C-alpha cells in the first residue's frame, strides 16, 4: 500500500502569517549583515579629528578615499596595531578589547578637507589611494524604503484573499469571517427520507405540510394559506431532530443550508449579524430552500439576560435573525427555517411569536411501537439471530431515544464480534443493554464474601418490594455483577407503558427504592453507601410530588417550584415564592412521604423473609437472574430445573484482552496458511540421479 500520496498542505508557508514575519526578520538582519560586510572584522572607526591627529603623528601606513553619497569614506592601515575597546551587542556582556590594524572614518567632501589630507599625507610620505564610488549603497538605500512597503502589501494581500486564492478556499480567508459558514447540500442528491426516520410518525406528519408546500406552493397560495415561516424542533438530545430536518430537505428536493447556532458569533463585533445576512441572501438566491439552525439556543437566548450586562454581539445577531425571518415575501420563492433545540424555555419570546417560529414540533422519546421501529431501522445492516425479538427489546428500554437504541445494537454487535460470532443473538443484545446503561462488566473486581452478600441482599430487597406491591413494576432482571460505579442493579419495568403515573404508582416506586437499604439493615443490621443513589432519586421524586404535582393534602394543589431547568440569566437572584414556614412544611411533607414508603417496604420484606433469602442466595450462586427465575424463586423458593442445568453448564463469554488478541492472531495465521499457495517440488529425473539410475 502506498502511503506516500501527496496531501494538500494545510497552513503552508504562504498561508502562515507567522512565517512571513520570521522571513521579514531574517531579511532585515541579513541586509544589515551583508550591508556592513566591508566594515566587519577588526576595524577601528574614528572621527575626523583623530584621523588628522594620527596622520600628523605618522601612525598611518596608507589611506584610501572612496566617495559614497554625500560623504567620503577614508579607510586605511595602521603602521602598528592599535588596542581598542569594542562595545558588546548583548547588554549582559561587557566591552571587549582587541588589536586592530585597520581604521575607517567619514569626512565631508570639501576642497579644504581633501587638500589638507592629501598635503599632510604627502609630507609624511603616506600613500593615498582613490577608489570609485560603489553602487551598493544606492541599492541598499532603495531597498530600505521598498522592503517595508513590500511586506505591508504582502500582508494585506494575505488578509484580503490571497490565502484563499492559493487553494485555501473561502473558509481559509481571514477576511471572510463575515461570510456564512453554512454547509449547502443539494436536496436532489440527499439520500435521507422520511422512511429513514422511525419512531416519529406524528412529528413527520407535522412536517409533511412543509414538504408539500415546497413542492406545490400554488395549491396553498390559491387558498390564501400561509405556510409557517419557521419550524422549531424541540426535544431531548438524541431524538432525531437533525435527521428530521434532513429528511424534509431530501423529500422536498430543495437546497439545504445547515449551520450551528454557535457558528454565528465570533470575537469581532458585527460578524454574527453579517453571517446571518449572508446566509439568508444565499438561501434566497436558491429559493425555495431550507435553512437548518442546530442548537439555536446558542444565539436565540432571551435578550438582556446576561450577568453584568447583555452580550451586545449576540443580541445584534439575534436582532438580525428576527429581521430576516420576518421579512419573507410569500411569493412562491420561499425560504423556510427549521431550528432544533432542547432548551426552548430560554429562547427569546420574539423568536417564538407567530410569523417566525410559529410551528413548534415536540420530538420526544418514542413509545414502545416507535422504539421497535427505530430498532428495525438500525438492525438493517446487522445479522440477527433467530432468538432476537426486537419487540421484547423495545419493551425493556422505556425512555430510550433513537441514539440510545442505536448504541444498544452497536454495543451488541461489538460483543458478538469480540466472540467471533457470525450473528448477533439475544445474549449479545442483553449485554449491549447492560453496557449502554451501566458500562462494561467488571467480573475481575476483587470483592469479599461479606460485600457480595450485602449487595445480593440489597438487590433482592428491591426485587421483593417490586414483586409484592400492587402498583409496582414487573421485575425483569436482577444482577450483582459490578458495572461502572455500581455493584449491581435491579431492572423493573411496567407491564404497559405509563405516560402519566398516578400517586399510587409513585408511592410504590418510592417503596421499591427503599427496599435496597432495608435488605441490608434487616439481614446484616448495617447501612452502606450503595443506597445513596436510591435515596437521591426517592428524595427528588417525593419533593416533586409535594412542590410540583400537588399530591400533598397538607399543602394542597399549589406549585411551589417550577419544573423548568434553571437559566442563570433569568433566574439568578429571584427569591422564593413561599415563606420560610412553608419551606419547613415542604420538608416535613417530603420526610413523611419517604418515611411511609420506608415502612411499606419494611413490611413487605419482613413478611417475605424466606423469598428474600432464596433470591439473594441464587444471586450469590448465579450472579444474574431473569424474570422467570425470579418469579419461580418467589413462588416456590427454587430455580427452574431447566435453568439450573443451563446455568451450571454455561461457559462465561467474557474474555480478557489477551485471550481475544491470541484468538485473533491464531485465526489470521490459519487464514494465511489456507490461502497460501503450496510450493511445487521439481520431479526427479534420470539426470538428477548421481548414479545415473532412474528414480523410483
C-alpha positions as CSV (number, residue, x, y, z in Angstrom):
1,X,0.0,0.0,0.0
2,X,1.4,3.3,-1.0
3,X,1.2,5.8,1.8
4,X,3.3,8.5,0.0
5,X,0.4,10.2,-1.7
6,X,0.8,13.9,-1.5
7,X,-1.9,15.6,0.6
8,X,-2.9,19.2,0.3
9,X,-0.8,21.3,2.7
10,X,-2.8,22.8,5.5
11,X,-1.4,26.1,6.8
12,X,1.6,26.0,4.4
13,X,4.3,28.6,4.1
14,X,2.2,31.1,2.1
15,X,-0.8,30.7,4.4
16,X,1.1,31.1,7.6
17,X,1.5,34.8,8.6
18,X,4.0,33.8,11.3
19,X,6.3,32.5,8.6
20,X,6.1,35.9,6.8
21,X,7.1,37.7,10.0
22,X,10.0,35.3,10.5
23,X,11.1,35.8,6.9
24,X,10.9,39.6,7.2
25,X,13.1,39.5,10.3
26,X,15.7,37.3,8.5
27,X,15.7,39.6,5.5
28,X,16.2,42.7,7.6
29,X,19.1,41.2,9.7
30,X,20.6,39.7,6.5
31,X,20.6,43.1,4.9
32,X,22.2,44.6,7.9
33,X,24.8,41.8,8.0
34,X,25.8,42.0,4.3
35,X,25.5,45.8,4.1
36,X,28.2,46.0,6.7
37,X,30.3,43.3,5.1
38,X,33.1,45.7,4.2
39,X,33.1,47.1,7.7
40,X,33.2,43.8,9.6
41,X,36.2,42.4,11.4
42,X,39.0,44.3,13.2
43,X,38.2,47.9,12.1
44,X,38.7,51.0,14.2
45,X,36.0,53.6,13.4
46,X,37.4,57.0,14.2
47,X,36.3,60.6,13.7
48,X,37.9,63.3,11.6
49,X,39.9,64.9,14.4
50,X,41.5,61.5,15.3
51,X,42.2,60.9,11.7
52,X,44.1,64.2,11.3
53,X,46.0,63.6,14.6
54,X,47.1,60.1,13.6
55,X,48.1,61.4,10.1
56,X,50.3,64.2,11.6
57,X,51.9,61.8,14.1
58,X,52.8,59.4,11.2
59,X,50.8,56.4,12.7
60,X,49.2,55.6,9.4
61,X,50.6,53.3,6.7
62,X,48.3,54.2,3.9
63,X,44.8,55.7,3.3
64,X,42.1,55.2,0.7
65,X,39.4,57.7,-0.3
66,X,36.1,56.4,-1.6
67,X,33.1,58.7,-2.3
68,X,29.7,57.5,-1.2
69,X,26.6,59.6,-1.4
70,X,27.3,63.0,0.3
71,X,30.3,61.7,2.3
72,X,33.8,60.3,1.7
73,X,34.9,57.1,3.4
74,X,38.5,57.2,4.5
75,X,40.0,53.8,5.3
76,X,43.5,52.5,5.7
77,X,46.0,50.6,7.8
78,X,48.0,51.4,10.9
79,X,51.7,51.1,11.0
80,X,51.5,49.5,14.4
81,X,48.3,47.5,15.6
82,X,46.2,49.5,18.0
83,X,44.3,48.2,21.0
84,X,40.6,49.4,21.0
85,X,37.5,48.6,23.2
86,X,34.5,47.2,21.3
87,X,31.0,47.5,22.9
88,X,29.1,44.2,23.2
89,X,25.9,43.6,21.3
90,X,24.4,42.0,24.4
91,X,23.6,44.1,27.5
92,X,24.8,41.4,29.9
93,X,28.3,41.1,28.3
94,X,30.7,44.0,28.9
95,X,33.0,45.6,26.3
96,X,35.9,43.6,24.9
97,X,39.4,44.7,23.9
98,X,41.1,43.7,20.7
99,X,44.1,44.5,18.4
100,X,43.1,46.3,15.1
101,X,45.3,47.1,12.1
102,X,42.7,49.0,10.0
103,X,40.7,52.1,10.6
104,X,37.7,53.9,9.0
105,X,36.4,57.4,9.1
106,X,33.8,59.5,7.3
107,X,34.5,63.1,6.2
108,X,32.6,65.9,4.4
109,X,33.8,66.2,0.8
110,X,35.0,69.8,0.8
111,X,38.0,71.1,-1.1
112,X,39.8,72.3,2.1
113,X,39.4,68.9,3.9
114,X,40.6,66.8,0.9
115,X,43.5,69.2,0.2
116,X,44.6,69.1,3.9
117,X,44.5,65.3,3.9
118,X,46.5,65.0,0.7
119,X,49.1,67.6,1.6
120,X,49.7,66.1,5.1
121,X,49.9,62.6,3.7
122,X,52.4,63.8,1.0
123,X,54.5,65.4,3.7
124,X,54.6,62.3,5.9
125,X,55.2,60.0,2.9
126,X,51.9,58.2,3.2
127,X,50.4,56.6,0.1
128,X,46.9,57.9,-0.9
129,X,44.6,55.8,-3.0
130,X,41.3,56.9,-4.5
131,X,38.5,54.4,-5.2
132,X,35.4,55.0,-7.3
133,X,32.0,55.2,-5.6
134,X,30.2,51.9,-5.1
135,X,26.7,51.4,-6.4
136,X,25.7,49.1,-3.5
137,X,24.8,52.0,-1.3
138,X,22.2,53.2,-3.7
139,X,20.5,49.8,-3.9
140,X,20.7,49.3,-0.1
141,X,19.1,52.7,0.5
142,X,16.4,51.9,-2.1
143,X,15.8,48.5,-0.5
144,X,15.4,50.0,2.9
145,X,12.5,52.1,1.6
146,X,10.9,49.4,-0.6
147,X,11.1,46.4,1.9
148,X,8.6,47.7,4.4
149,X,6.2,48.6,1.6
150,X,6.5,45.1,0.1
151,X,6.0,43.5,3.4
152,X,2.9,45.6,4.1
153,X,1.4,44.9,0.7
154,X,2.1,41.2,1.1
155,X,0.4,41.2,4.5
156,X,-2.7,43.0,3.1
157,X,-2.7,40.6,0.2
158,X,-2.9,37.6,2.5
159,X,-5.6,39.3,4.6
160,X,-7.7,40.3,1.7
161,X,-7.9,36.9,0.0
162,X,-4.5,35.8,-1.2
163,X,-4.6,32.8,1.0
164,X,-7.9,31.7,-0.3
165,X,-6.8,32.3,-3.9
166,X,-4.0,29.8,-3.5
167,X,-6.3,26.9,-2.8
168,X,-7.2,27.5,0.8
169,X,-10.9,28.1,-0.1
170,X,-13.2,30.8,1.1
171,X,-13.0,29.4,4.6
172,X,-9.3,30.0,4.8
173,X,-9.5,33.7,4.1
174,X,-9.2,35.6,7.3
175,X,-11.2,38.5,6.0
176,X,-14.1,36.2,5.2
177,X,-15.3,36.0,8.8
178,X,-18.4,37.9,7.8
179,X,-19.4,35.2,5.4
180,X,-21.8,32.4,6.5
181,X,-20.3,29.1,7.5
182,X,-23.4,27.2,6.5
183,X,-22.9,23.9,4.6
184,X,-25.0,23.7,1.5
185,X,-26.4,20.3,0.4
186,X,-28.3,19.7,-2.8
187,X,-31.7,18.3,-1.9
188,X,-31.8,16.3,-5.1
189,X,-28.8,14.3,-4.1
190,X,-29.8,13.9,-0.4
191,X,-30.4,10.3,0.4
192,X,-32.3,10.9,3.7
193,X,-36.0,10.3,3.5
194,X,-38.9,10.1,6.0
195,X,-38.6,6.3,5.8
196,X,-35.2,6.6,7.4
197,X,-36.8,8.4,10.4
198,X,-38.5,5.8,12.6
199,X,-40.5,6.3,15.8
200,X,-41.6,9.9,15.0
201,X,-44.8,9.4,12.9
202,X,-46.7,12.3,14.4
203,X,-43.6,14.6,14.1
204,X,-43.2,13.6,10.4
205,X,-46.9,14.4,9.8
206,X,-46.3,17.9,11.0
207,X,-43.5,18.3,8.5
208,X,-45.3,16.8,5.6
209,X,-47.1,20.1,5.0
210,X,-43.7,21.9,4.7
211,X,-42.6,19.4,2.1
212,X,-45.8,19.7,0.2
213,X,-45.7,23.4,0.2
214,X,-42.1,23.4,-1.2
215,X,-43.3,21.0,-3.9
216,X,-46.7,22.5,-4.7
217,X,-46.8,26.1,-3.4
218,X,-49.6,27.1,-5.8
219,X,-52.1,24.9,-4.1
220,X,-51.6,26.9,-0.8
221,X,-51.5,30.3,-2.5
222,X,-54.8,29.7,-4.2
223,X,-56.5,29.1,-0.9
224,X,-54.8,32.0,0.8
225,X,-52.9,29.8,3.2
226,X,-49.6,30.9,4.7
227,X,-47.1,28.2,5.3
228,X,-45.2,28.6,8.6
229,X,-42.0,30.7,8.1
230,X,-40.2,28.6,10.7
231,X,-40.5,25.2,12.4
232,X,-38.9,24.7,15.8
233,X,-38.0,21.1,16.6
234,X,-37.8,20.8,20.4
235,X,-36.8,17.7,22.3
236,X,-34.1,16.0,24.4
237,X,-30.8,15.1,22.8
238,X,-30.7,12.1,20.5
239,X,-34.3,12.1,19.5
240,X,-33.6,12.7,15.8
241,X,-34.2,16.4,15.3
242,X,-31.4,16.9,12.9
243,X,-32.4,13.8,11.0
244,X,-35.9,15.1,10.6
245,X,-34.7,18.3,9.1
246,X,-32.5,16.4,6.6
247,X,-35.5,14.2,5.7
248,X,-37.6,17.3,4.9
249,X,-34.9,18.6,2.6
250,X,-34.5,15.2,1.0
251,X,-38.2,14.7,0.4
252,X,-38.7,18.3,-0.9
253,X,-35.6,18.1,-3.2
254,X,-34.5,21.7,-2.4
255,X,-31.2,23.1,-1.3
256,X,-30.5,22.6,2.3
257,X,-28.3,25.0,4.4
258,X,-27.2,23.7,7.8
259,X,-25.4,25.7,10.4
260,X,-24.9,25.6,14.2
261,X,-26.1,28.4,16.3
262,X,-22.6,28.9,17.8
263,X,-21.1,29.5,14.2
264,X,-22.7,32.9,14.1
265,X,-21.0,34.7,16.9
266,X,-17.2,35.4,16.8
267,X,-14.8,37.7,18.7
268,X,-15.4,40.5,16.2
269,X,-18.3,42.8,16.7
270,X,-20.9,42.6,13.9
271,X,-19.7,39.3,12.5
272,X,-22.8,37.4,13.7
273,X,-25.2,39.8,12.0
274,X,-23.2,39.8,8.8
275,X,-23.2,36.0,8.7
276,X,-27.0,35.9,9.2
277,X,-27.5,38.3,6.3
278,X,-25.1,36.3,4.1
279,X,-26.9,33.1,5.0
280,X,-30.3,34.3,4.1
281,X,-29.1,36.0,0.9
282,X,-27.6,32.7,-0.3
283,X,-30.8,30.9,0.6
284,X,-32.9,33.4,-1.3
285,X,-30.8,33.0,-4.4
286,X,-31.6,29.3,-4.5
287,X,-35.2,29.6,-3.2
288,X,-37.2,27.6,-2.5
289,X,-34.8,26.3,0.1
290,X,-34.4,25.2,3.7
291,X,-32.2,26.7,6.4
292,X,-31.5,24.4,9.4
293,X,-30.0,26.0,12.5
294,X,-28.9,23.4,15.1
295,X,-28.8,24.4,18.7
296,X,-30.4,27.7,18.1
297,X,-30.5,28.5,21.8
298,X,-26.8,29.4,21.4
299,X,-27.8,32.6,19.6
300,X,-31.5,32.9,20.3
301,X,-31.5,33.2,24.1
302,X,-33.5,35.9,25.8
303,X,-32.1,39.4,25.4
304,X,-30.9,41.3,28.4
305,X,-30.4,38.1,30.4
306,X,-26.6,38.2,30.7
307,X,-25.0,38.7,34.1
308,X,-23.3,42.0,34.4
309,X,-25.0,43.4,31.2
310,X,-26.2,41.8,28.0
311,X,-24.0,40.4,25.3
312,X,-24.3,43.1,22.6
313,X,-22.8,41.0,19.8
314,X,-25.1,38.0,20.5
315,X,-28.1,40.3,20.7
316,X,-27.2,42.0,17.4
317,X,-27.1,38.6,15.8
318,X,-30.5,37.7,17.2
319,X,-31.9,41.0,16.1
320,X,-30.7,40.4,12.5
321,X,-32.2,36.9,12.6
322,X,-35.5,38.3,13.7
323,X,-35.5,40.8,10.9
324,X,-34.6,38.2,8.3
325,X,-37.3,35.8,9.4
326,X,-40.0,38.4,9.5
327,X,-39.0,39.8,6.0
328,X,-40.0,36.8,3.9
329,X,-42.4,37.5,1.0
330,X,-44.9,34.8,0.3
331,X,-44.3,34.8,-3.5
332,X,-43.6,31.2,-4.1
333,X,-39.9,31.5,-3.7
334,X,-39.8,30.9,0.0
335,X,-37.1,30.1,2.5
336,X,-38.2,28.0,5.4
337,X,-36.2,28.0,8.6
338,X,-36.0,24.8,10.7
339,X,-34.3,25.0,14.1
340,X,-33.6,22.5,16.7
341,X,-33.1,23.0,20.5
342,X,-33.5,21.2,23.8
343,X,-33.9,24.4,25.7
344,X,-36.9,26.2,24.3
345,X,-37.6,27.8,27.7
346,X,-34.6,30.1,27.2
347,X,-35.4,31.4,23.7
348,X,-36.4,35.0,23.2
349,X,-40.2,35.4,23.0
350,X,-39.9,37.5,19.8
351,X,-38.4,34.4,18.2
352,X,-41.3,32.2,19.1
353,X,-44.1,34.5,18.0
354,X,-46.4,33.7,15.0
355,X,-44.7,34.8,11.8
356,X,-41.3,33.5,12.8
357,X,-41.2,30.1,14.6
358,X,-45.0,29.7,14.5
359,X,-45.0,25.9,14.5
360,X,-43.4,24.0,17.3
361,X,-42.9,20.3,17.0
362,X,-42.1,18.3,20.1
363,X,-39.7,15.5,19.2
364,X,-39.8,13.3,22.4
365,X,-38.7,9.9,23.3
366,X,-40.6,7.2,21.3
367,X,-43.1,4.8,22.7
368,X,-42.7,1.0,22.6
369,X,-44.0,0.9,19.0
370,X,-41.7,3.7,17.9
371,X,-38.7,2.1,19.7
372,X,-39.4,-1.1,17.8
373,X,-39.4,0.8,14.5
374,X,-36.2,2.5,15.4
375,X,-34.6,-0.8,16.3
376,X,-35.6,-2.3,12.9
377,X,-34.0,0.7,11.1
378,X,-30.7,0.3,12.9
379,X,-30.8,-3.5,12.6
380,X,-31.0,-3.5,8.7
381,X,-27.2,-3.9,8.3
382,X,-26.8,-6.3,11.3
383,X,-27.3,-10.1,11.1
384,X,-29.6,-11.0,14.0
385,X,-30.1,-14.5,15.4
386,X,-33.4,-16.2,15.4
387,X,-33.7,-15.8,19.2
388,X,-33.6,-12.0,18.9
389,X,-37.0,-10.3,19.5
390,X,-36.9,-6.6,18.8
391,X,-40.3,-6.1,20.3
392,X,-39.0,-7.6,23.6
393,X,-36.0,-5.3,23.4
394,X,-38.3,-2.3,22.8
395,X,-40.4,-3.2,25.9
396,X,-37.2,-3.4,28.0
397,X,-35.9,0.1,27.0
398,X,-38.5,2.7,28.2
399,X,-37.3,6.2,27.9
400,X,-34.6,5.4,25.4
401,X,-34.3,7.7,22.4
402,X,-33.0,6.9,18.9
403,X,-29.4,7.5,19.8
404,X,-29.6,5.2,22.8
405,X,-31.2,2.4,20.8
406,X,-28.6,2.7,18.1
407,X,-25.9,2.5,20.8
408,X,-27.5,-0.7,22.3
409,X,-27.4,-2.5,18.9
410,X,-23.9,-1.2,18.3
411,X,-22.7,-2.5,21.7
412,X,-24.3,-5.8,21.0
413,X,-22.5,-6.0,17.6
414,X,-19.2,-5.3,19.3
415,X,-19.8,-8.0,21.9
416,X,-20.6,-10.5,19.1
417,X,-17.6,-9.5,17.1
418,X,-15.4,-10.0,20.2
419,X,-16.6,-13.6,20.4
420,X,-16.0,-14.1,16.7
421,X,-19.7,-14.8,16.1
422,X,-21.4,-14.7,12.7
423,X,-24.6,-13.2,14.0
424,X,-25.9,-11.3,17.0
425,X,-28.0,-13.3,19.4
426,X,-30.3,-12.4,22.3
427,X,-27.5,-12.7,24.9
428,X,-25.5,-10.1,23.0
429,X,-28.5,-7.8,22.9
430,X,-28.9,-8.2,26.6
431,X,-25.2,-7.5,27.3
432,X,-25.5,-4.5,24.9
433,X,-28.3,-3.0,27.0
434,X,-26.3,-3.5,30.2
435,X,-23.3,-1.9,28.7
436,X,-25.3,1.1,27.4
437,X,-27.0,1.6,30.8
438,X,-24.2,0.9,33.3
439,X,-21.0,0.2,31.4
440,X,-19.0,-3.0,30.9
441,X,-19.0,-5.7,33.5
442,X,-16.1,-5.9,36.0
443,X,-16.1,-9.5,36.9
444,X,-12.5,-9.4,37.9
445,X,-13.1,-6.8,40.6
446,X,-12.0,-8.2,44.0
447,X,-14.9,-8.4,46.5
448,X,-15.0,-10.0,49.9
449,X,-17.7,-12.6,50.5
450,X,-19.5,-10.3,53.0
451,X,-19.5,-7.5,50.5
452,X,-21.1,-9.7,47.8
453,X,-23.7,-10.9,50.3
454,X,-24.6,-7.3,51.2
455,X,-25.0,-6.5,47.5
456,X,-27.1,-9.6,46.9
457,X,-29.5,-9.0,49.8
458,X,-29.7,-5.3,48.7
459,X,-30.8,-6.2,45.2
460,X,-33.0,-8.9,46.5
461,X,-34.7,-6.3,48.7
462,X,-35.5,-4.2,45.6
463,X,-36.9,-7.3,43.9
464,X,-39.1,-8.4,46.8
465,X,-40.8,-5.0,47.2
466,X,-41.3,-4.7,43.5
467,X,-43.0,-8.2,43.4
468,X,-45.2,-7.6,46.5
469,X,-46.7,-4.1,45.8
470,X,-49.7,-3.9,43.6
471,X,-48.7,-0.9,41.5
472,X,-45.1,-1.9,41.3
473,X,-43.4,-2.7,38.1
474,X,-42.6,-6.2,37.0
475,X,-39.1,-7.3,37.9
476,X,-37.3,-8.2,34.7
477,X,-33.7,-8.7,35.8
478,X,-31.5,-8.7,38.9
479,X,-27.8,-8.9,38.9
480,X,-24.9,-8.4,41.3
481,X,-22.2,-8.2,38.5
482,X,-20.5,-4.8,39.1
483,X,-20.6,-2.4,36.3
484,X,-19.1,1.1,36.3
485,X,-19.7,2.6,39.7
486,X,-22.5,0.3,40.8
487,X,-22.2,-3.1,42.4
488,X,-25.4,-4.4,40.9
489,X,-28.9,-3.4,39.9
490,X,-32.5,-4.5,39.6
491,X,-34.4,-3.7,36.4
492,X,-38.2,-3.3,36.9
493,X,-40.4,-2.3,34.1
494,X,-44.2,-1.8,34.0
495,X,-46.4,-4.3,32.0
496,X,-47.7,-1.4,29.9
497,X,-46.0,1.9,29.2
498,X,-47.3,4.5,31.6
499,X,-47.1,8.1,30.4
500,X,-48.9,9.7,33.4
501,X,-48.2,7.8,36.6
502,X,-50.7,8.2,39.4
503,X,-49.8,9.0,43.0
504,X,-50.1,5.2,43.8
505,X,-47.6,4.3,41.2
506,X,-45.2,6.9,42.6
507,X,-45.6,5.7,46.1
508,X,-44.9,2.1,45.1
509,X,-41.8,3.3,43.2
510,X,-40.6,5.1,46.4
511,X,-41.1,1.9,48.4
512,X,-39.2,-0.1,45.8
513,X,-36.3,2.3,46.1
514,X,-36.3,1.9,49.8
515,X,-36.1,-1.9,49.5
516,X,-32.4,-2.0,48.9
517,X,-31.4,-0.3,52.2
518,X,-33.9,-2.4,54.1
519,X,-32.5,-5.6,52.6
520,X,-29.1,-4.6,54.2
521,X,-30.5,-3.5,57.5
522,X,-32.9,-6.4,58.2
523,X,-30.3,-9.1,57.5
524,X,-27.0,-7.6,58.5
525,X,-28.0,-4.6,60.6
526,X,-25.7,-2.3,58.6
527,X,-26.1,0.6,56.2
528,X,-23.8,1.1,53.2
529,X,-23.3,3.9,50.7
530,X,-24.7,1.6,48.0
531,X,-28.2,3.1,48.6
532,X,-27.1,6.7,48.0
533,X,-28.5,6.8,44.5
534,X,-31.8,5.2,45.6
535,X,-32.1,7.8,48.4
536,X,-31.3,10.6,46.0
537,X,-33.9,9.5,43.4
538,X,-36.5,8.9,46.1
539,X,-36.0,12.4,47.6
540,X,-36.3,14.1,44.2
541,X,-39.5,12.2,43.5
542,X,-41.0,12.9,46.8
543,X,-40.2,16.7,46.6
544,X,-41.7,16.8,43.1
545,X,-44.9,15.2,44.4
546,X,-45.1,17.9,47.0
547,X,-43.9,21.0,45.2
548,X,-44.9,20.3,41.5
549,X,-47.6,17.6,41.4
550,X,-49.8,18.9,44.2
551,X,-50.0,15.4,45.8
552,X,-49.8,16.6,49.4
553,X,-53.1,17.1,51.3
554,X,-51.4,19.3,53.9
555,X,-50.0,21.8,51.3
556,X,-52.8,21.4,48.7
557,X,-52.6,21.8,45.0
558,X,-50.1,24.6,44.8
559,X,-47.0,24.7,42.7
560,X,-44.1,25.9,44.8
561,X,-41.2,25.1,42.4
562,X,-41.3,25.1,38.6
563,X,-40.3,22.1,36.6
564,X,-38.1,24.1,34.1
565,X,-34.3,24.0,34.1
566,X,-32.5,26.9,35.7
567,X,-31.5,29.7,33.3
568,X,-28.9,31.8,35.2
569,X,-29.5,35.0,33.3
570,X,-33.2,34.9,34.0
571,X,-33.5,33.1,37.3
572,X,-30.4,34.4,39.1
573,X,-31.3,36.4,42.2
574,X,-35.0,35.5,42.2
575,X,-36.4,34.9,45.6
576,X,-38.7,32.0,46.6
577,X,-42.4,32.5,46.1
578,X,-43.2,30.9,49.5
579,X,-42.3,31.8,53.1
580,X,-39.9,30.1,55.4
581,X,-42.8,28.5,57.3
582,X,-44.0,26.9,54.0
583,X,-40.4,25.7,53.3
584,X,-40.4,23.9,56.7
585,X,-43.8,22.3,55.8
586,X,-42.5,21.2,52.5
587,X,-39.5,19.5,54.1
588,X,-41.8,17.8,56.7
589,X,-44.1,16.5,53.9
590,X,-41.2,15.1,51.9
591,X,-39.9,13.4,55.0
592,X,-43.4,12.0,55.8
593,X,-43.8,10.6,52.3
594,X,-40.4,8.9,52.4
595,X,-41.0,7.5,55.8
596,X,-44.3,6.0,54.7
597,X,-42.5,4.4,51.7
598,X,-39.8,3.1,54.1
599,X,-42.4,1.5,56.4
600,X,-44.3,-0.2,53.4
601,X,-41.0,-1.6,52.1
602,X,-40.0,-2.8,55.6
603,X,-43.4,-4.6,56.0
604,X,-43.1,-6.3,52.6
605,X,-39.6,-7.7,53.2
606,X,-40.4,-8.7,56.8
607,X,-43.4,-10.8,55.6
608,X,-41.3,-12.5,52.8
609,X,-38.0,-13.2,54.5
610,X,-37.8,-16.7,53.0
611,X,-38.3,-15.5,49.4
612,X,-35.8,-12.7,50.1
613,X,-33.2,-15.2,51.3
614,X,-33.9,-17.5,48.3
615,X,-33.4,-14.7,45.7
616,X,-30.2,-13.5,47.5
617,X,-28.7,-17.0,47.6
618,X,-29.5,-17.6,44.0
619,X,-27.8,-14.2,43.1
620,X,-24.7,-15.3,45.0
621,X,-24.5,-18.5,43.0
622,X,-25.6,-17.4,39.5
623,X,-25.0,-13.6,39.7
624,X,-27.8,-12.7,37.3
625,X,-31.5,-13.7,37.3
626,X,-34.2,-13.1,34.8
627,X,-37.9,-12.5,35.3
628,X,-38.9,-16.2,35.0
629,X,-36.3,-17.3,37.5
630,X,-37.2,-14.5,40.0
631,X,-40.9,-15.4,39.8
632,X,-40.1,-19.1,40.4
633,X,-37.9,-18.3,43.4
634,X,-40.6,-16.0,44.8
635,X,-43.4,-18.6,44.4
636,X,-41.6,-21.9,45.0
637,X,-38.3,-20.9,46.5
638,X,-36.4,-22.8,43.9
639,X,-34.9,-22.1,40.4
640,X,-36.5,-23.7,37.3
641,X,-34.8,-27.1,36.7
642,X,-34.0,-26.4,33.1
643,X,-32.4,-23.1,34.0
644,X,-30.2,-24.8,36.7
645,X,-28.7,-27.2,34.2
646,X,-28.2,-24.4,31.6
647,X,-26.5,-22.0,34.1
648,X,-24.2,-24.7,35.6
649,X,-23.0,-25.8,32.1
650,X,-22.7,-22.3,30.7
651,X,-19.2,-21.2,29.8
652,X,-18.6,-17.5,30.6
653,X,-18.4,-15.4,27.4
654,X,-16.4,-12.6,28.8
655,X,-12.8,-12.8,27.7
656,X,-9.7,-10.8,28.6
657,X,-7.9,-8.7,26.1
658,X,-5.0,-11.2,25.9
659,X,-7.4,-14.0,25.1
660,X,-9.1,-12.1,22.4
661,X,-5.8,-11.0,20.9
662,X,-4.4,-14.5,21.0
663,X,-7.6,-15.9,19.3
664,X,-7.5,-13.2,16.6
665,X,-3.8,-13.8,15.8
666,X,-4.4,-17.6,15.6
667,X,-7.4,-17.1,13.3
668,X,-5.4,-14.7,11.0
669,X,-2.5,-17.2,10.9
670,X,-4.9,-20.0,10.0
671,X,-6.4,-18.0,7.1
672,X,-3.0,-17.1,5.8
673,X,-2.0,-20.7,5.8
674,X,-5.1,-21.7,4.0
675,X,-4.8,-19.1,1.3
676,X,-1.0,-19.6,0.7
677,X,-0.2,-21.5,-2.5
678,X,1.7,-24.8,-1.9
679,X,5.2,-24.9,-3.3
680,X,5.8,-27.4,-6.1
681,X,8.9,-29.6,-5.8
682,X,10.8,-30.5,-9.0
683,X,10.3,-34.0,-10.2
684,X,13.3,-36.4,-10.1
685,X,14.8,-37.3,-13.5
686,X,17.5,-39.8,-14.6
687,X,19.9,-36.9,-15.0
688,X,19.3,-35.9,-11.4
689,X,20.5,-39.3,-10.1
690,X,24.2,-39.2,-9.3
691,X,24.4,-42.9,-10.2
692,X,22.6,-42.4,-13.5
693,X,19.8,-44.8,-12.4
694,X,16.1,-43.9,-12.9
695,X,14.5,-42.6,-9.7
696,X,11.6,-44.6,-8.4
